[in-house]
Amino acid sequence: MAKKVLIIGTGLGALATALRLSTRGYKVEMVERYHRAGGRLNLMQKDGFTFDVGPSFFSMSYEFTELFKDCGIPNPLQLEELNPVYSVNFAHRNKPFYIYKDMEKLAREFDGLETDFETKIRKYIGTAKKVFHDTEDIVIRRNFNSKLDYLLQLTRVPVKHAPMMFRSMWKELDGIFSSEEAKVIFSLVAFFLGSTPFQTPAVYSLLNYTELEHDGYWNVKGGMYKIVEELVKLLEARGVKIHYNTEISSVSSHNGKIDAFVDTNGKRWTADLYVCNSDAAAFRGTVLKRKRYSVEKLDSMEWTLSPFTIYLGVKGKLDNLIHHNYFLGNNFKQYADTIFKTSVAPEKPYYYVNVSSKSNPACAPEGHENVFILCPVPDLRYKPDWSDSEKLADTILEDLSQRTGFDFKANRVTQTIMTPIDWKDAFNLYRGSGLGLAHGLNQVGGFRPSNKDEEFNNLYYVGASTTPGTGLPMVVISSRLATERIEKEHGPVYADVV
């Protein structure tokens, strides 16, 4: 008889793991506290508009290719590369910077601002490329049996890269570029990690390589939620059942193994093996009651910034915006230094604007656009009160209207705001942290919570807060690492699958 696996959560990491395990003959069942699959990679439909709730693009598209190939399935996703990759709008400039993968074209964006830009960017990306390829199989694509195992693996990384672990991304950029604009633009990838370039190690410049040369940024035709829809369709065809509106609250165990997880209604969910897609650190504390992950210990960890998001449907076409756009002020370092721990909403916020109807017209009625705005804000440890959410939304819309020449409030058809409280409640995010644990030196690689439980030998983890880290391609890799552990420790159960 095939071994049964219960997966807690239905984020991308969970869905990918379910697909891999069902391919290997395991019987899979899933429980989800939300009413729809996908976790943060979710969907909102309102007043004729369709919004991607969370992620709006991804890099390393080949990780999705690997997933479907591993499962013997043709890739059902239709991907569209974004070029320009994104635009960056500074408060002191009327003209945005368009960031292209073509280095000559990109260099023209910095004419008169950065001397010999093309030579400098090629040098910077060249270094990032070496870091990426010298570390991907050592740090990103492998399991670690212990912290010592991780440290021993690090000795295989060329020693020339070591200094980049101990200086910030900003310092790395400061040593190459002279203009503030260039430094700011190429440090924005730190915010993809939910941090700032002043706190993020320079080694993460490898993200600049992935966006500008290695693979670029991609959108899914039909919207990002197509990823979830296609995975769910494949799983349903294989008989995988997903139970929604079901929250796990406690565990039953015996002799180092889990007997069952128990939901808030008292129902016991039994299986041979368990995979947790809830936050790998917070779950250990809130459900498993581990002292090492008590509230005090969790609060002392480094967490990523929270999302403050606005989902806006407007009448009219936004000619001054592309698919991905950043809107920044003139006080980048001061803003970055204070955004993590302030208790008040920013008066002049920095924010990201996604207009997915540029790539997917069906997401909005004809003659309209759908707009997703994300402003990184402190998590609920530092700003628990969000009674000022409407004020912050108005501040952002007024700023955006002024800088684009389009009156967003006057042309607003529908609007929904999600504060860090809403994100916490909807997707069970610890303190409303948008991307889980941050990526400081003490929380990367083997220092992240392991994807194999330290006490129960039939419990595994997948997702952003375990290895290798945050981001859609990372959690797809995470699904492979978790599956490899399960297969190695419990054996494949190969069987014919649909």
C-alpha positions as CSV (number, residue, x, y, z in Angstrom):
1,M,0.0,0.0,0.0
2,A,1.3,3.5,-0.9
3,K,2.4,5.6,2.0
4,K,0.2,8.5,2.8
5,V,1.5,12.1,3.1
6,L,-0.5,14.9,4.7
7,I,0.6,18.4,3.6
8,I,-0.3,21.4,5.7
9,G,-0.9,24.4,3.5
10,T,-1.2,24.9,-0.2
11,G,1.3,27.5,-1.1
12,L,3.5,27.0,-4.1
13,G,6.0,25.0,-2.2
14,A,3.3,22.7,-0.9
15,L,1.7,22.3,-4.3
16,A,5.0,21.5,-6.0
17,T,5.9,19.0,-3.3
18,A,2.5,17.3,-3.7
19,L,3.1,17.0,-7.4
20,R,6.5,15.5,-6.9
21,L,5.4,13.1,-4.2
22,S,2.3,12.0,-6.2
23,T,4.6,11.3,-9.2
24,R,6.6,9.0,-6.9
25,G,3.5,7.0,-5.9
26,Y,2.7,8.6,-2.5
27,K,-0.9,9.1,-1.7
28,V,-1.2,12.9,-0.9
29,E,-3.8,14.8,1.0
30,M,-3.7,18.5,1.8
31,V,-5.3,20.9,4.4
32,E,-5.6,24.7,4.0
33,R,-6.8,27.3,6.4
34,Y,-7.7,29.7,3.6
35,H,-10.7,29.2,1.2
36,R,-8.5,28.9,-1.9
37,A,-5.2,27.3,-2.7
38,G,-2.0,29.2,-3.3
39,G,-1.0,30.9,0.0
40,R,0.5,34.3,-0.8
41,L,0.4,33.4,-4.5
42,N,-3.4,34.1,-4.6
43,L,-6.2,35.7,-6.4
44,M,-8.7,38.5,-5.8
45,Q,-11.7,39.1,-8.0
46,K,-13.8,42.1,-7.5
47,D,-16.1,44.4,-9.6
48,G,-15.0,42.8,-12.9
49,F,-11.2,43.1,-12.1
50,T,-8.9,40.2,-11.3
51,F,-5.8,40.9,-9.1
52,D,-2.8,38.8,-8.2
53,V,-2.8,39.1,-4.4
54,G,1.0,38.6,-3.9
55,P,3.8,37.8,-6.2
56,S,3.6,39.6,-9.6
57,F,6.7,38.2,-11.4
58,F,9.5,35.7,-10.9
59,S,13.0,34.9,-12.1
60,M,14.8,31.6,-12.7
61,S,11.9,30.3,-14.8
62,Y,13.8,27.1,-15.5
63,E,13.0,25.9,-12.0
64,F,9.4,25.6,-13.1
65,T,10.6,23.7,-16.2
66,E,12.6,21.4,-13.9
67,L,9.5,20.8,-11.7
68,F,7.3,19.6,-14.6
69,K,10.1,17.6,-16.2
70,D,10.7,15.9,-12.8
71,C,7.0,14.9,-12.8
72,G,6.9,13.8,-16.4
73,I,4.5,16.5,-17.4
74,P,4.7,19.1,-20.3
75,N,5.0,22.6,-18.8
76,P,1.4,23.9,-18.9
77,L,2.4,27.6,-18.2
78,Q,2.7,30.1,-20.9
79,L,5.5,32.5,-19.8
80,E,6.2,36.0,-21.1
81,E,9.5,37.7,-20.5
82,L,9.3,41.3,-19.3
83,N,11.5,43.8,-21.1
84,P,12.0,46.4,-19.9
85,V,12.3,44.5,-16.7
86,Y,10.9,47.4,-14.7
87,S,10.9,51.2,-14.4
88,V,12.3,53.3,-11.5
89,N,10.8,56.7,-10.8
90,F,12.6,59.1,-8.5
91,A,10.9,62.1,-6.9
92,H,13.5,64.5,-8.3
93,R,13.3,63.3,-11.9
94,N,10.4,63.7,-14.3
95,K,11.7,60.9,-16.5
96,P,11.8,57.3,-15.2
97,F,14.7,54.9,-15.7
98,Y,13.8,51.9,-17.8
99,I,15.9,48.8,-16.8
100,Y,16.7,46.6,-19.8
101,K,18.6,43.4,-20.1
102,D,20.4,44.8,-23.2
103,M,23.4,46.4,-21.6
104,E,23.9,49.0,-24.3
105,K,20.3,50.1,-24.1
106,L,20.5,50.1,-20.3
107,A,23.7,52.3,-20.5
108,R,21.8,54.9,-22.5
109,E,19.5,55.4,-19.5
110,F,22.4,56.6,-17.5
111,D,23.9,59.0,-20.2
112,G,25.2,62.1,-18.5
113,L,24.7,60.6,-15.0
114,E,27.2,57.8,-14.7
115,T,30.6,57.9,-16.5
116,D,31.5,54.7,-18.3
117,F,28.3,53.0,-17.1
118,E,28.4,50.0,-19.4
119,T,31.9,49.0,-18.2
120,K,30.9,49.4,-14.6
121,I,27.6,47.4,-14.9
122,R,29.4,44.6,-16.8
123,K,32.0,44.4,-14.1
124,Y,29.3,44.3,-11.4
125,I,27.2,41.7,-13.1
126,G,30.3,39.7,-14.0
127,T,31.2,39.4,-10.3
128,A,27.6,38.5,-9.4
129,K,27.6,35.9,-12.1
130,K,30.6,34.2,-10.6
131,V,29.0,34.3,-7.1
132,F,25.8,32.7,-8.4
133,H,27.4,29.8,-10.3
134,D,30.1,29.2,-7.6
135,T,27.4,28.9,-4.9
136,E,24.2,27.6,-6.4
137,D,25.0,23.9,-6.1
138,I,26.8,24.3,-2.7
139,V,24.3,26.6,-0.9
140,I,21.1,26.8,-2.8
141,R,20.4,23.4,-4.3
142,R,21.3,21.0,-1.5
143,N,20.1,19.7,1.9
144,F,22.2,20.1,5.0
145,N,22.3,17.6,7.8
146,S,23.5,20.1,10.4
147,K,25.0,23.5,10.8
148,L,28.4,21.8,10.8
149,D,27.6,20.2,7.5
150,Y,26.6,23.6,6.1
151,L,29.8,25.2,7.3
152,L,31.9,22.4,5.8
153,Q,30.1,22.8,2.5
154,L,30.9,26.6,2.6
155,T,34.6,25.7,2.5
156,R,34.0,24.6,-1.1
157,V,33.0,28.1,-2.1
158,P,36.0,29.9,-3.6
159,V,37.6,32.0,-0.9
160,K,37.5,35.1,-3.1
161,H,33.8,35.4,-2.5
162,A,34.1,35.4,1.3
163,P,34.4,39.2,1.8
164,M,31.0,39.6,0.1
165,M,29.3,37.8,3.0
166,F,30.6,40.4,5.4
167,R,30.0,43.7,3.5
168,S,26.6,45.1,2.6
169,M,25.1,45.2,-0.9
170,W,25.2,49.0,-0.7
171,K,28.9,49.0,0.1
172,E,29.5,46.8,-2.9
173,L,27.6,49.1,-5.2
174,D,29.2,52.2,-3.7
175,G,32.6,50.8,-4.7
176,I,31.6,50.6,-8.4
177,F,29.1,53.4,-9.1
178,S,29.3,57.1,-8.4
179,S,25.7,58.2,-9.0
180,E,23.2,57.7,-6.2
181,E,20.6,56.7,-8.7
182,A,22.6,53.7,-10.0
183,K,23.3,52.5,-6.5
184,V,19.7,52.8,-5.5
185,I,18.3,51.1,-8.6
186,F,20.6,48.1,-8.4
187,S,20.1,47.7,-4.7
188,L,16.3,47.4,-5.0
189,V,16.7,43.6,-5.3
190,A,17.3,43.6,-1.5
191,F,13.7,44.6,-1.0
192,F,12.7,41.4,-2.9
193,L,14.2,39.6,0.1
194,G,12.1,41.8,2.5
195,S,15.2,43.7,3.7
196,T,17.3,46.7,2.7
197,P,20.7,46.9,0.9
198,F,22.3,48.3,4.0
199,Q,21.5,45.1,5.9
200,T,21.7,42.6,3.0
201,P,25.1,40.9,2.4
202,A,26.7,41.8,-0.9
203,V,26.6,38.2,-2.0
204,Y,22.9,38.8,-2.9
205,S,24.1,40.9,-5.8
206,L,23.7,37.6,-7.6
207,L,20.0,38.6,-7.8
208,N,21.1,41.4,-10.2
209,Y,22.7,38.8,-12.4
210,T,19.5,36.7,-12.4
211,E,17.3,39.7,-13.4
212,L,19.6,41.4,-16.0
213,E,21.5,38.5,-17.7
214,H,20.8,35.0,-16.4
215,D,17.1,34.6,-16.9
216,G,15.3,37.9,-16.4
217,Y,11.8,38.4,-15.0
218,W,8.7,36.6,-16.2
219,N,5.0,36.9,-16.1
220,V,2.4,34.1,-16.7
221,K,0.0,34.6,-19.5
222,G,-3.4,34.9,-17.8
223,G,-2.0,36.1,-14.5
224,M,0.3,34.7,-11.9
225,Y,-2.6,32.6,-10.3
226,K,-2.5,30.4,-13.4
227,I,0.5,28.7,-11.7
228,V,-1.7,27.6,-8.9
229,E,-4.7,26.7,-11.1
230,E,-2.6,24.5,-13.3
231,L,-0.9,22.7,-10.3
232,V,-4.3,22.2,-8.6
233,K,-5.7,20.8,-11.9
234,L,-2.9,18.3,-12.1
235,L,-3.2,17.3,-8.5
236,E,-7.0,16.8,-8.8
237,A,-6.4,14.5,-11.8
238,R,-4.2,12.4,-9.5
239,G,-6.8,12.2,-6.8
240,V,-5.2,14.6,-4.4
241,K,-7.8,16.0,-2.1
242,I,-7.5,19.5,-0.7
243,H,-9.6,20.5,2.3
244,Y,-10.1,24.2,2.7
245,N,-11.1,26.3,5.8
246,T,-9.1,23.8,7.9
247,E,-6.5,25.1,10.4
248,I,-4.1,22.8,12.3
249,S,-3.8,23.8,15.9
250,S,-2.1,20.9,17.7
251,V,-0.3,17.6,17.3
252,S,-0.4,14.1,18.7
253,S,2.8,12.1,18.8
254,H,4.3,8.8,20.1
255,N,7.9,7.5,20.1
256,G,9.4,10.3,18.0
257,K,6.7,10.1,15.4
258,I,3.5,12.1,14.7
259,D,0.3,10.1,15.0
260,A,-1.9,13.0,13.9
261,F,-2.4,16.7,13.5
262,V,-5.5,18.1,15.0
263,D,-7.5,21.0,13.5
264,T,-9.4,23.7,15.4
265,N,-12.6,21.6,15.2
266,G,-10.9,18.7,16.9
267,K,-10.7,16.5,13.8
268,R,-7.6,14.3,13.7
269,W,-5.7,14.2,10.4
270,T,-3.6,11.0,10.1
271,A,-0.9,10.0,7.6
272,D,2.5,8.1,7.5
273,L,4.4,11.3,6.7
274,Y,3.7,15.0,7.1
275,V,4.9,18.1,5.2
276,C,4.4,21.5,6.7
277,N,4.1,24.5,4.3
278,S,3.2,26.9,7.2
279,D,6.1,29.1,8.3
280,A,8.9,26.6,9.4
281,A,9.9,28.7,12.4
282,A,6.5,29.9,13.6
283,F,4.9,26.5,13.2
284,R,7.5,25.0,15.5
285,G,6.5,27.5,18.1
286,T,2.8,28.0,17.8
287,V,1.7,24.4,17.0
288,L,4.6,22.2,18.2
289,K,5.2,24.4,21.3
290,R,9.0,24.2,21.0
291,K,10.8,26.4,23.6
292,R,13.5,27.2,21.0
293,Y,10.7,28.9,19.0
294,S,8.8,30.6,21.8
295,V,7.2,34.0,21.0
296,E,10.2,35.7,22.7
297,K,12.6,33.7,20.5
298,L,10.6,34.2,17.4
299,D,10.4,38.0,18.0
300,S,14.2,38.1,18.4
301,M,14.7,36.7,14.9
302,E,15.1,38.8,11.8
303,W,11.8,38.9,9.8
304,T,11.1,40.4,6.4
305,L,9.1,43.6,6.0
306,S,5.3,43.5,6.0
307,P,3.3,44.3,2.9
308,F,0.8,47.1,2.8
309,T,-1.1,46.5,-0.4
310,I,-3.8,48.3,-2.5
311,Y,-5.8,46.6,-5.2
312,L,-7.2,49.3,-7.5
313,G,-9.4,49.1,-10.5
314,V,-9.4,52.3,-12.6
315,K,-11.2,53.7,-15.6
316,G,-8.8,54.8,-18.3
317,K,-5.4,53.7,-19.6
318,L,-2.2,54.3,-17.8
319,D,0.2,55.3,-20.6
320,N,3.0,56.4,-18.2
321,L,3.3,53.0,-16.5
322,I,4.6,49.6,-17.6
323,H,4.0,46.2,-16.0
324,H,6.5,46.8,-13.1
325,N,7.3,50.2,-11.6
326,Y,9.0,51.6,-8.5
327,F,8.4,55.0,-7.0
328,L,11.1,56.3,-4.8
329,G,11.8,59.5,-2.9
330,N,15.1,61.4,-2.4
331,N,16.1,60.1,1.0
332,F,16.8,56.4,0.3
333,K,19.2,55.6,3.2
334,Q,17.2,57.5,5.8
335,Y,14.0,55.8,4.6
336,A,15.7,52.3,4.6
337,D,17.2,52.9,8.0
338,T,13.8,53.7,9.6
339,I,11.3,51.6,7.7
340,F,11.9,48.4,9.7
341,K,11.0,49.6,13.2
342,T,9.0,52.8,12.9
343,S,5.5,52.8,14.6
344,V,4.0,55.3,12.2
345,A,3.2,55.1,8.5
346,P,5.6,56.9,6.2
347,E,4.6,60.4,5.2
348,K,6.4,60.0,1.8
349,P,6.3,56.3,1.2
350,Y,8.4,54.3,-1.3
351,Y,6.2,51.8,-3.2
352,Y,6.0,49.4,-6.1
353,V,3.2,49.5,-8.7
354,N,2.2,46.5,-10.9
355,V,-0.2,47.0,-13.8
356,S,-0.8,43.4,-14.8
357,S,-3.5,44.4,-17.3
358,K,-0.5,45.6,-19.4
359,S,0.4,42.0,-20.0
360,N,-3.0,40.4,-19.3
361,P,-5.8,42.6,-20.7
362,A,-8.5,40.2,-19.5
363,C,-7.7,41.1,-15.9
364,A,-9.6,44.4,-16.3
365,P,-12.7,45.4,-18.2
366,E,-12.2,47.0,-21.6
367,G,-10.9,50.6,-21.2
368,H,-9.8,49.9,-17.6
369,E,-6.6,48.9,-15.8
370,N,-6.0,46.9,-12.7
371,V,-3.3,48.2,-10.4
372,F,-1.6,46.5,-7.5
373,I,0.4,48.7,-5.2
374,L,2.8,47.4,-2.5
375,C,4.4,49.6,0.1
376,P,6.9,47.7,2.4
377,V,6.1,48.6,6.1
378,P,7.2,47.4,9.5
379,D,5.8,44.1,10.8
380,L,3.3,44.0,13.7
381,R,6.0,43.9,16.3
382,Y,6.7,47.6,15.6
383,K,3.5,48.9,14.2
384,P,0.5,46.9,15.5
385,D,-2.1,49.6,14.9
386,W,-3.3,50.1,11.3
387,S,-6.3,52.4,11.9
388,D,-4.4,54.8,9.7
389,S,-4.6,52.5,6.6
390,E,-6.9,54.7,4.6
391,K,-4.7,57.7,5.2
392,L,-1.6,55.9,4.0
393,A,-3.5,54.6,0.9
394,D,-4.6,58.2,0.1
395,T,-1.1,59.5,0.5
396,I,0.2,56.9,-1.9
397,L,-2.6,57.5,-4.5
398,E,-2.1,61.3,-4.3
399,D,1.7,60.9,-4.8
400,L,1.2,58.4,-7.7
401,S,-1.4,60.7,-9.3
402,Q,1.0,63.7,-9.2
403,R,3.9,61.8,-10.6
404,T,2.0,60.1,-13.4
405,G,-0.4,62.8,-14.4
406,F,-3.4,60.4,-13.9
407,D,-6.0,61.0,-11.2
408,F,-6.3,57.6,-9.6
409,K,-8.8,58.7,-7.0
410,A,-11.1,60.4,-9.5
411,N,-11.0,57.4,-11.9
412,R,-11.2,54.7,-9.1
413,V,-13.8,52.0,-9.8
414,T,-12.9,49.6,-7.0
415,Q,-10.4,49.6,-4.2
416,T,-9.3,47.0,-1.6
417,I,-6.6,47.6,1.1
418,M,-4.7,44.8,2.9
419,T,-2.7,45.8,5.9
420,P,-0.2,43.6,7.7
421,I,-3.0,42.5,10.0
422,D,-5.0,41.4,7.0
423,W,-2.0,39.5,5.6
424,K,-1.4,37.8,9.0
425,D,-5.0,36.8,9.3
426,A,-5.5,35.6,5.7
427,F,-2.3,33.6,5.3
428,N,-1.1,33.0,8.8
429,L,2.0,35.1,8.5
430,Y,4.0,35.5,11.7
431,R,3.7,39.2,12.8
432,G,2.5,39.9,9.3
433,S,6.0,39.4,7.8
434,G,5.6,39.3,4.1
435,L,8.3,36.8,3.1
436,G,9.1,35.0,6.4
437,L,12.5,34.9,7.9
438,A,15.0,37.4,6.5
439,H,18.4,36.4,5.0
440,G,21.0,37.8,7.4
441,L,24.2,35.7,7.8
442,N,22.7,33.8,10.8
443,Q,19.5,32.9,8.9
444,V,20.8,31.6,5.5
445,G,21.6,28.1,4.3
446,G,22.1,25.7,7.2
447,F,21.2,28.4,9.7
448,R,17.6,28.6,8.5
449,P,15.1,26.2,10.2
450,S,15.7,22.8,8.7
451,N,13.4,21.1,6.3
452,K,13.6,18.0,8.5
453,D,12.1,18.2,11.9
454,E,14.6,17.9,14.8
455,E,12.3,15.7,16.9
456,F,9.7,13.9,14.7
457,N,11.3,11.7,12.0
458,N,8.1,11.8,9.9
459,L,7.8,15.6,9.7
460,Y,9.3,17.8,6.9
461,Y,9.0,21.4,5.9
462,V,8.8,23.3,2.7
463,G,8.5,27.0,1.9
464,A,10.1,30.4,2.4
465,S,11.4,30.2,5.9
466,T,13.2,26.9,5.4
467,T,16.0,26.2,2.9
468,P,16.9,27.7,0.5
469,G,14.8,30.8,1.2
470,T,12.2,33.2,-0.1
471,G,10.8,33.8,-3.7
472,L,8.9,31.6,-6.1
473,P,11.9,29.8,-7.6
474,M,13.4,29.2,-4.2
475,V,10.2,27.5,-2.9
476,V,10.1,25.3,-6.0
477,I,13.7,24.3,-5.2
478,S,12.5,23.8,-1.6
479,S,10.0,21.3,-2.8
480,R,12.7,19.3,-4.5
481,L,14.9,19.3,-1.4
482,A,12.0,18.2,0.8
483,T,11.1,15.5,-1.7
484,E,14.7,14.3,-1.8
485,R,14.8,13.9,2.0
486,I,11.6,12.0,2.0
487,E,12.6,9.7,-0.8
488,K,16.0,9.1,0.8
489,E,14.7,8.3,4.2
490,H,11.4,6.6,3.3
491,G,12.0,5.3,-0.2
492,P,10.1,5.9,-3.4
493,V,6.8,4.3,-3.9
494,Y,6.7,4.4,-7.6
495,A,3.3,3.6,-9.1
496,D,1.4,4.5,-12.2
497,V,0.1,8.1,-11.9
498,V,-2.4,10.0,-14.0
